[in-house]
Amino acid sequence: MLGLGHVCEGLNHYIERYIYDQEHHHSQHPLSGRYDTINSLFKVLRPLSRRRLPCPQQINAIMATVHTKSPRMRPTIPKSPLLRPSNSAPPRLLRRSSSHGSSGSDEGEVDETVPECDITLDNEAAPYEFSFAVLSILHKLQVPIWRHLPHSAAKSTTCTRISGALTNAVYLVKPPDNPVLPDHAFNPPPKLLLRVYGPRVAHLIDRPAELGMVARLSRQRIGPRLLGIFANGRFEQWLESEPLTKESMREPTTSEWIARRMKELHEGISLEQEEKAGGAAVWKNWDKWLAKAYEVIAQRRASSCPHITGRSGLAIGTKWEEFVDAVAKYREWLYSTSTDQTLVFAHNDTQYGNLLRLARPPSSALKPSRAHRQLVVIDFEYSGPSPRAYDVANHFCEWMADYHCSTPHFMDEKRYPTAEEQARFYKAYAEHMATTPRLSEFSLDGPVDTTSKNTIIETQIEKLEREVKVWRAASHAQWAIWGVIQAVTETPAISSDPAHPEDGEWNDVHEVAEEEEFDYLAYADQRMRLFWGDMVELGLAEGGSYPWEVKKIMD
């Protein structure tokens, strides 16, 4: 059922679009001839929306008033309870997804444009200059409601840095407490999340590809909405939420929710043909990063870095070439076996900081069958085509991490999920969306009409359990080489508190330990040792033949 607040928000968006079109001399708009009626409705609804919601009959009457005399409006109203118009402020339309399946969102795909501008934001500017520049970009992007704030509001617009990392500096942008707005603006400007990209990560992150992916997911209502793009950053919807912790991620119910969310992502986003042709993201990353990793190793060896020369007890430097050769051997073996190579859209980085529990979950999440929708997955920088078993294996590996302790690089293999915890995850994953037409693709021998649903699910679980063990070494290989190339530069200290904004809200990006506290090479060494442990378990290496400790996961 639509709430009165949703109706009002929808009306507000339509009025915003009407004024935008009038200012830019656009042709006929669906609201033409109806602006006065809509604006009058606002004056009546505004005080009511702050009280108890009306009964369904009242809501239907309000909706009928909006619809009846303007039939051109009907096709432009999305099915979403937010009632956002399909084109908000349109410099250009980003490429559409080919997906029409379940996406893990409540309402399916919404076709909308994402405004862009070619302005660079200097996040080293003084606070007032920075806020003024942020507001100017919001004006240029025509972000609803924000674009009506005068430039003088920059004095009381706050931009709080809530985290800082090599890849992003993240800010919470809050409007003035009592902003001066036009009469038709029903709500004050919403809080925004601002990302300013780091300048030294071109070798890690393909920003155009990432933006295309974020926009694609935003249309499916997966993760935060993408609100606008500028030259070195973007604005996103601010989510009132709390990230999971290393402990809450292990809770049985939460783990089942993660499995369901992962299944929705795998089943709901169809890969485009060029994505399938490009192969698994893990090997695309490996091939892209390998030359840079060799460069870092060579530089560190030349500088007599203890981590590389072996004086620190790490083997990543002295055994680097041997490790690269072993990855090539494993990769060749992987594709010569009967292991399922089918690719799905995968997140590929479901660590606990990238999983949020919403403070105000959607109404659909109140149903027991949809309670998992209280979780939102964020940060799709490493997302892309992967075998589903790889995504699950990578998630299980994150159970071993504690990014907020005194040794955040350390991977504790004893914390890997137990057989019982794995079985719970597999069962939740296999049973969720079990009626999807793609179910047969996940079975071992294709569709068999006489096979019961329970038997198919059991087969899925057995297959997933087996292939997670096979693909786990690929996760270790990727994050080992990632740690090496992340060590290429020193990151300056961050002066602000990255944990909480001033009002105690959690940010929707929960960064790991401060960059200067995170030992990337030691992390790479940990993942390399885990890789060797899996190679021994797979029979691709001989145990006990290494002069350094191999870390073995006990499944």
C-alpha positions in Angstrom: 0.0 0.0 0.0 1.3 3.5 -0.8 1.8 5.8 2.1 0.8 9.4 2.0 4.5 10.4 2.2 5.2 8.3 -0.9 2.4 10.1 -2.8 3.7 13.5 -1.7 7.2 12.6 -2.7 6.0 11.5 -6.1 4.1 14.7 -6.6 7.1 16.7 -5.6 9.3 15.0 -8.2 6.8 15.7 -10.9 6.7 19.4 -9.9 10.5 19.5 -9.9 10.5 18.0 -13.4 7.8 20.5 -14.6 9.8 23.5 -13.4 13.0 22.0 -14.9 11.3 21.6 -18.3 9.9 25.1 -18.2 13.2 26.6 -17.4 14.9 24.7 -20.2 12.1 25.4 -22.7 11.3 21.7 -23.2 8.2 20.7 -25.1 4.9 19.4 -23.8 5.2 17.9 -20.3 2.7 15.5 -18.7 1.9 18.1 -16.0 0.9 20.8 -18.5 -2.4 22.2 -17.5 -2.3 20.4 -14.1 0.4 22.3 -12.2 -2.0 24.4 -10.2 -4.0 21.3 -9.2 -0.9 19.4 -8.1 0.4 22.4 -6.2 -2.9 22.8 -4.4 -2.8 19.1 -3.4 0.6 19.7 -1.9 -0.7 22.4 0.4 -3.4 20.0 1.7 -1.2 17.0 2.0 1.9 18.5 3.5 0.5 18.9 7.1 -1.3 15.6 6.9 1.8 13.6 6.0 3.4 14.4 9.3 0.5 12.6 11.1 -0.8 9.1 10.9 -1.2 7.7 7.5 -4.7 7.8 5.9 -6.8 4.8 5.2 -6.5 3.1 1.8 -9.7 4.8 0.6 -8.2 8.2 1.2 -5.0 7.2 -0.6 -6.9 5.9 -3.6 -9.0 9.0 -3.8 -5.8 11.1 -3.8 -4.3 9.0 -6.5 -7.4 9.2 -8.6 -7.3 12.9 -8.4 -3.8 12.9 -9.8 -4.6 10.4 -12.6 -8.1 10.9 -13.9 -7.9 14.2 -15.8 -4.4 13.7 -17.2 -4.2 10.3 -19.0 -0.7 11.1 -20.3 0.6 10.8 -16.8 -0.1 7.2 -16.3 2.6 5.7 -18.4 5.2 7.9 -16.8 4.5 6.8 -13.3 6.8 3.9 -12.3 5.5 1.1 -10.2 7.9 1.9 -7.4 6.4 3.2 -4.2 8.7 6.2 -4.4 6.8 7.3 -7.6 9.9 8.7 -9.1 9.5 10.0 -12.7 11.5 8.0 -15.3 13.6 10.9 -16.4 14.7 13.3 -13.7 17.4 15.6 -15.2 18.9 14.2 -18.3 22.2 15.0 -19.9 22.5 11.4 -21.3 21.0 8.0 -20.7 23.5 5.4 -19.6 23.4 1.9 -21.1 20.4 -0.2 -20.1 20.7 -3.6 -18.5 19.3 -6.5 -20.4 18.0 -8.0 -17.2 14.3 -8.5 -16.7 14.5 -11.0 -13.9 14.3 -10.7 -10.1 17.0 -8.3 -9.0 16.7 -8.4 -5.2 15.0 -5.1 -5.4 11.4 -4.6 -4.5 10.0 -3.2 -7.7 12.3 -4.2 -10.6 14.1 -1.9 -13.0 13.4 1.8 -13.2 14.5 3.6 -16.3 16.1 6.9 -15.4 18.9 9.2 -16.5 21.9 10.1 -14.5 23.1 13.7 -14.8 26.7 14.3 -15.4 29.1 17.3 -15.6 32.7 17.8 -16.3 33.8 19.6 -13.1 36.6 18.5 -10.8 36.1 18.9 -7.1 39.2 19.8 -5.0 38.7 18.1 -1.6 41.7 19.7 -0.2 40.1 23.1 -0.3 39.1 25.0 2.9 35.7 23.9 4.4 33.6 26.8 3.1 35.2 26.7 -0.4 34.6 22.9 -0.4 31.0 23.3 0.6 30.5 26.1 -2.0 32.0 23.9 -4.7 29.8 20.9 -3.7 26.7 23.0 -3.8 27.7 24.4 -7.2 28.1 20.9 -8.6 24.7 19.9 -7.2 23.2 22.9 -9.0 25.0 22.0 -12.2 23.7 18.4 -11.9 20.2 19.7 -11.3 19.9 17.4 -8.2 16.2 17.7 -7.0 15.6 20.1 -4.2 19.3 20.7 -3.7 19.4 22.8 -6.9 17.0 25.3 -5.3 19.3 26.1 -2.4 21.0 29.5 -2.9 24.8 29.6 -3.0 24.7 31.4 0.4 23.5 28.2 1.9 27.0 26.8 1.5 27.9 28.5 4.8 25.6 26.1 6.7 25.9 23.1 4.4 28.1 20.6 6.2 30.4 18.1 4.4 31.7 15.7 7.0 34.5 13.3 5.9 33.4 10.0 7.3 36.1 7.8 5.8 39.1 8.0 3.7 41.0 5.4 1.7 43.2 5.0 -1.2 40.3 4.5 -3.6 37.8 7.0 -2.3 37.3 9.9 0.1 33.7 9.6 1.4 31.6 12.5 2.8 28.2 13.0 4.3 26.6 16.1 2.8 23.9 17.6 5.1 21.7 20.6 4.2 21.2 23.6 6.4 18.8 23.0 9.3 16.2 25.5 8.0 16.8 25.9 4.3 15.0 28.5 2.2 13.1 26.6 -0.5 10.3 27.3 -3.0 6.7 26.6 -1.9 6.4 23.5 -4.0 9.4 21.8 -2.2 7.6 19.5 0.1 10.7 18.1 1.8 14.1 19.6 2.7 17.1 18.4 0.7 18.0 14.8 1.6 21.4 13.9 3.0 23.8 12.7 0.3 26.8 10.5 0.2 29.7 12.1 -1.8 32.6 10.1 -3.2 35.8 11.8 -4.4 38.0 9.4 -6.2 41.6 8.8 -5.2 44.2 10.0 -7.8 46.4 6.9 -7.8 44.2 3.9 -8.5 43.8 3.8 -12.2 45.8 0.5 -12.1 43.1 -0.9 -9.8 39.7 0.5 -10.6 38.2 1.0 -14.0 36.1 4.1 -13.2 34.0 4.2 -16.4 33.1 0.5 -16.0 32.4 1.0 -12.3 30.1 4.0 -13.0 28.2 2.0 -15.7 27.8 -0.8 -13.2 26.6 1.5 -10.4 24.1 3.1 -12.8 22.9 -0.3 -13.9 22.4 -1.5 -10.4 20.7 1.8 -9.4 18.1 1.2 -12.1 17.4 -2.1 -10.5 17.2 -0.5 -7.0 20.2 -2.5 -5.8 22.4 -0.6 -3.5 22.2 3.2 -3.2 20.7 5.3 -6.0 23.2 7.1 -8.2 22.2 10.8 -8.2 24.9 12.5 -10.2 28.4 12.2 -11.7 31.2 14.7 -11.9 34.8 14.5 -13.2 36.4 13.0 -10.1 33.5 11.7 -8.1 29.8 11.1 -7.7 26.8 11.7 -5.4 24.8 8.7 -4.1 21.7 8.2 -2.0 22.5 8.3 1.7 21.3 5.1 3.5 20.5 5.3 7.1 22.1 2.0 8.1 24.7 0.1 10.1 27.3 -2.1 8.6 27.7 -5.7 9.8 30.6 -6.7 12.0 32.8 -9.7 11.9 30.6 -11.2 14.6 27.1 -10.3 13.3 28.0 -11.7 9.8 28.3 -15.1 11.5 24.9 -15.0 13.1 22.8 -17.9 11.6 19.9 -15.7 10.5 22.1 -13.0 9.1 24.2 -15.5 7.2 21.0 -16.9 5.6 20.0 -13.4 4.6 23.4 -12.9 3.0 22.9 -16.1 1.0 19.5 -15.0 -0.2 20.8 -11.6 -1.2 23.7 -13.2 -3.0 21.3 -15.5 -4.9 19.2 -12.6 -5.9 22.2 -10.8 -7.3 23.4 -13.9 -9.2 19.9 -14.6 -10.7 18.7 -11.0 -11.1 21.3 -9.3 -13.2 21.7 -10.8 -16.7 25.2 -10.5 -18.1 25.7 -8.8 -21.4 27.4 -10.6 -24.2 30.7 -8.8 -24.0 30.8 -9.5 -20.3 30.4 -13.2 -20.9 33.0 -13.1 -23.6 35.5 -11.4 -21.2 35.6 -14.3 -18.8 35.7 -14.4 -15.0 36.5 -11.1 -13.4 39.1 -12.7 -11.1 41.4 -13.6 -14.0 40.8 -10.3 -15.8 42.0 -8.6 -12.7 45.0 -10.9 -12.3 46.1 -10.3 -15.9 45.6 -6.6 -15.6 47.5 -6.3 -12.3 50.4 -8.7 -12.9 52.8 -6.3 -14.6 52.2 -3.7 -11.9 52.8 -6.3 -9.2 56.2 -7.3 -10.8 57.1 -3.6 -10.8 56.3 -3.2 -7.1 58.3 -6.3 -6.2 61.3 -5.0 -8.2 61.1 -1.6 -6.6 60.9 -3.0 -3.1 63.8 -5.4 -3.8 65.9 -2.5 -5.0 65.2 -0.6 -1.9 66.0 -3.6 0.4 62.4 -3.6 1.8 62.4 -6.1 4.7 59.0 -7.4 3.5 60.5 -8.3 0.1 63.9 -9.4 1.0 62.5 -11.8 3.6 64.0 -10.1 6.7 60.5 -9.5 8.1 59.6 -13.2 7.9 57.3 -12.7 4.9 57.6 -15.0 1.9 55.7 -12.8 -0.6 58.9 -11.3 -2.0 61.3 -14.1 -2.0 58.7 -16.6 -3.3 56.9 -14.2 -5.7 58.0 -15.9 -9.0 57.2 -19.3 -7.6 53.8 -18.0 -6.5 53.0 -16.6 -10.0 54.0 -19.9 -11.6 51.7 -21.8 -9.2 48.8 -19.6 -10.0 49.3 -20.3 -13.7 49.4 -24.0 -13.0 46.2 -23.8 -10.9 44.4 -21.7 -13.5 45.2 -24.2 -16.2 44.1 -27.1 -14.0 40.9 -25.3 -13.1 39.8 -25.0 -16.7 40.8 -28.5 -17.6 38.5 -30.1 -15.0 34.7 -30.5 -15.1 34.3 -27.5 -12.8 31.3 -25.4 -13.8 32.5 -22.3 -15.6 29.1 -20.7 -16.0 29.3 -17.0 -15.2 26.8 -15.0 -13.2 26.9 -11.4 -12.1 28.7 -11.4 -8.7 29.7 -8.9 -6.1 33.2 -10.5 -5.5 33.9 -8.5 -2.3 31.2 -9.4 0.2 33.2 -8.6 3.3 31.3 -7.5 6.4 31.9 -3.7 5.8 30.1 -4.0 2.4 26.9 -5.3 4.0 24.5 -2.9 5.6 21.5 -3.4 7.8 19.0 -0.6 7.1 17.8 1.5 10.0 14.5 1.9 8.2 13.9 -1.2 6.2 11.4 -1.2 3.3 7.8 -2.2 4.2 8.2 -5.4 2.2 11.0 -6.5 4.5 8.5 -6.8 7.3 7.2 -10.0 5.8 9.1 -13.0 7.1 9.8 -14.3 3.6 11.5 -11.0 2.7 13.2 -10.1 6.0 16.6 -10.5 4.2 15.8 -7.2 2.4 16.9 -5.4 5.5 20.4 -6.1 4.1 21.9 -3.9 1.4 25.1 -4.7 -0.5 27.3 -1.8 -1.4 30.7 -1.1 -3.1 30.6 -2.8 -6.4 34.1 -1.8 -7.4 35.2 -5.4 -8.0 31.9 -6.8 -9.2 31.5 -8.6 -12.5 31.2 -12.0 -14.2 32.2 -14.9 -11.9 31.2 -18.5 -11.2 28.7 -18.4 -8.4 31.0 -20.7 -6.4 33.8 -18.1 -6.6 31.6 -15.4 -5.0 30.5 -17.8 -2.2 34.1 -18.9 -1.6 35.3 -15.3 -1.5 32.6 -14.5 1.1 33.6 -17.4 3.2 37.2 -16.2 3.1 36.1 -12.9 4.5 35.0 -14.7 7.7 38.7 -15.1 8.5 39.3 -11.3 8.5 39.1 -8.7 11.3 39.8 -5.3 9.7 39.4 -3.4 12.9 41.9 -5.0 15.2 45.6 -4.3 15.8 46.7 -6.7 13.0 44.0 -6.1 10.3 46.1 -7.9 7.7 46.0 -11.2 9.5 43.7 -13.9 8.2 42.7 -16.4 10.9 42.0 -19.7 9.2 40.3 -21.0 12.4 37.5 -18.5 11.8 36.6 -20.0 8.4 33.0 -21.1 8.5 32.5 -24.6 10.0 30.8 -27.4 8.1 27.6 -26.6 9.8 27.8 -22.9 9.0 28.6 -23.6 5.4 25.7 -26.1 5.1 23.3 -23.4 6.5 24.5 -20.9 3.9 24.3 -23.4 1.0 20.7 -24.4 2.0 19.5 -20.8 2.2 21.1 -20.1 -1.1 19.7 -23.1 -2.9 16.2 -22.8 -1.5 15.8 -19.1 -2.3 14.1 -18.4 -5.6 14.0 -22.1 -6.2 11.1 -21.8 -8.7 13.2 -19.6 -11.0 13.4 -20.8 -14.6 17.2 -20.8 -14.3 17.0 -23.6 -11.7 17.9 -26.2 -14.3 21.1 -24.4 -15.2 22.4 -25.0 -11.7 21.7 -28.7 -11.7 24.3 -31.2 -12.6 22.5 -33.0 -15.5 20.1 -30.4 -16.8 16.3 -30.5 -16.3 14.7 -33.8 -15.3 11.0 -33.6 -15.1 10.7 -36.5 -12.7 13.1 -35.1 -10.2 11.5 -33.5 -7.2 12.3 -30.0 -6.1 14.0 -31.3 -2.9 16.2 -33.6 -4.8 17.3 -30.8 -7.2 18.1 -28.5 -4.2 20.1 -31.3 -2.6 22.1 -31.7 -5.8 22.7 -27.9 -5.9 24.0 -27.9 -2.4 26.4 -30.8 -3.1 27.6 -29.2 -6.3 28.1 -25.7 -4.7 30.0 -27.2 -1.7 32.4 -29.1 -4.0 33.0 -26.1 -6.3 33.5 -23.6 -3.5 36.6 -25.6 -2.4 37.9 -25.6 -6.0 37.5 -21.9 -6.6 38.7 -20.7 -3.1 42.3 -20.6 -4.3 41.4 -18.1 -7.0 40.1 -15.7 -4.3 43.5 -16.0 -2.4 45.4 -15.4 -5.6 43.5 -12.2 -6.5 43.7 -10.6 -3.1 47.4 -11.5 -2.8 48.3 -9.6 -6.0 45.9 -6.8 -4.9 47.9 -6.4 -1.7 51.1 -6.2 -3.6 50.0 -3.4 -6.0 48.2 -1.5 -3.1 51.7 -1.2 -1.5 52.9 0.9 -4.4 52.4 4.2 -2.6 52.2 5.5 0.9 48.9 7.0 1.9 48.8 10.2 4.0 47.2 10.1 7.4 43.6 11.2 7.6 42.9 13.8 10.2 39.2 13.4 10.7 37.4 10.6 12.6 36.4 8.0 10.0 34.1 6.1 12.3 30.9 8.1 12.8 29.4 11.4 11.6 28.6 14.0 14.2 25.1 12.8 14.9 26.0 9.2 15.5 24.7 7.8 12.3 26.6 5.1 10.5 27.9 5.7 7.1 27.0 3.4 4.2 30.6 2.7 3.5 32.4 1.2 6.5 36.0 1.4 5.5 38.6 -0.9 7.0 41.4 0.1 9.3 43.2 3.4 8.5 45.4 3.0 5.4 48.6 3.8 7.2 47.8 1.0 9.7 47.1 -1.7 7.1 50.1 -3.7 6.0 49.3 -4.5 2.4 52.3 -6.7 1.8 51.7 -8.7 5.0 48.1 -9.1 3.8 49.4 -10.3 0.4 51.6 -12.8 2.3 48.7 -14.1 4.3 46.6 -14.7 1.2 49.6 -16.3 -0.6 50.1 -18.8 2.3 46.4 -19.6 2.1 46.7 -20.2 -1.6 49.5 -22.7 -1.1 47.4 -24.4 1.6 44.6 -24.9 -0.9 47.0 -26.0 -3.6 48.1 -28.8 -1.2 44.5 -29.8 -0.5 43.7 -29.9 -4.2 46.7 -32.2 -4.9 48.5 -29.5 -7.0 51.4 -29.0 -4.6 53.3 -31.2 -2.1 52.7 -30.5 1.6 55.7 -30.0 3.8 58.1 -29.0 1.0 58.1 -25.3 1.9 60.6 -23.5 4.2 57.8 -21.2 5.4 54.5 -21.9 7.0 51.5 -22.7 4.8 48.1 -21.8 6.1 45.6 -24.6 5.6 41.8 -24.2 6.0 40.2 -27.1 7.8 36.8 -27.6 6.1 
